[in-house]
Every structure is written in C-alpha cells, then in structure tokens.
Amino acid sequence: VQLQASGGGLVQPGGSLRLSCTASGFTSNSYTIGWFRQAPGKEREFVAGIRWSVGNTGYADSVKGRFTISRDMAENTLYLQLDSLKPEDTAVYFCAAQENPGGRTWYRTGDYDYWGQGTLVTVSS
C-alpha cells in the first residue's frame, strides 16, 4: 500500500487549506484511512478518519466543526479540508491506512498498518 500526502503550506490564522492523500495497493475493499498530525516536540495525534467503503467518519475534538474529511472513491483520494485554522494547528500532517480494521480503533497510531510521508501545514501571520 502506498499513500502520498500533499497540499500543505503557509496560511494565516483563520485561513483554509485542503490536503490530499492518494492511496493505492489495497488488497481488500475494507480499510480505514486517517489523518494524523505531529507538531514539533509533540506526539503524533489523530485528526480524522474515514471507513472507506461506508463513509463513516470520526474527528478529534480539537478539530470538530473546523476540519472535514472526505473521499473520492473513483480517484482513490482522501481529502482533509482545514478551515478556521489556528496557530496550534501547525504540524506535519500524515495520512495512514489500516486494512481489514476489525475491532481496531481509528485514533491510535499503532492501529495503522501503512503511513505516507507528511505534508507541513504552518499557520502564522
């Protein structure tokens, strides 16, 4: 499985960005793809996730109402719309995938099988 994240950049507080993650190589049609982020000096944390085939979504409390996760199934692309950005949203954002999730959570980094490289989001005036 390969994951490729893109779309990061520098944005002012209150601004918006859209991150993309292209996914390929899955051997089943049951998987979850999630977004995580890691700020300097902090642990990697869950941001949002989606059960690919059914579209169920989940969000961290810190981003609910500001970030929106979505997917384009035809293009095998995951999106994360970031609105009302705050300086504390500054981090490297990663997409990750878990095949055949079963009972695994979508908020623990250890529950994911594959990781893409990150894309840096900087929120600053």
Buried (B, 14 or more C-beta within 10 A) or exposed (E): BEBBBBBBEEBEEEBEBEBBBBBEEBEEEBBBBBBBBBBEEEEBBBBBBBBBEEEEBBBBEBBEEBBBBBBEEEEBBBBBBBBEBEEEBBBBBBBBBBBEBEEBBBBEBEBBBBBBEBBEBBBEE
